[in-house]
Amino acid sequence: MEIKVYATLRDIVGGGTITLAGVDSITVGAMLEKMFQLHPGLKDEFYKSNGEMHSAIHILINGRDMRYLDGWDTVVSTADVVRIFPPVGGGRR
C-alpha cells in the first residue's frame, strides 16, 4: 500500500511516498500506527502535546477527508488513493 505525503512530511519520510509492505487493506488508525513505526518522527507532526491530533492534518481517501467517512475506522485498500497533508502556515502579515 502506498500513501502520498506532502510538505514537511516529505522531509521526515525521505520522499513523497510511504510504502506499507504486505498490507492489502487496513483501517486509517492502524495505518497511522504502521507509519509511525516506520517513521517515528511523523508522530510529532500529527499530534499536539496533549495527545490530540492536529485539526489541520488532512487524511484524504480518494479525495474525501477521513473525518467525513468512518474516521479512524475507515478501511483503506491498495485500490484507494491515500494522501496526507500536514498543517501549513504562512502568508502575509
C-alpha positions, 0 to 999 in steps of 0.5 A: 500500500502506498500513501502520498505525503506532502510538505514537511512530511516529505522531509521526515519520510525521505520522499513523497511516498510511504510504502506499507509492505504486505498490507492489502487493506487496513483501517486509517488508525492502524495505518497511522500506527504502521507509519509511525513505526516506520517513521517515528518522527511523523508522530510529532507532526500529527499530534499536539502535546496533549495527545490530540491530533492536529485539526489541520492534518488532512487524511484524504481517501480518494479525495474525501477527508477521513473525518467525513467517512468512518474516521479512524475506522475507515478501511483503506485498500491498495485500490484507494488513493491515500494522501496526507497533508500536514498543517501549513502556515504562512502568508502575509502579515 
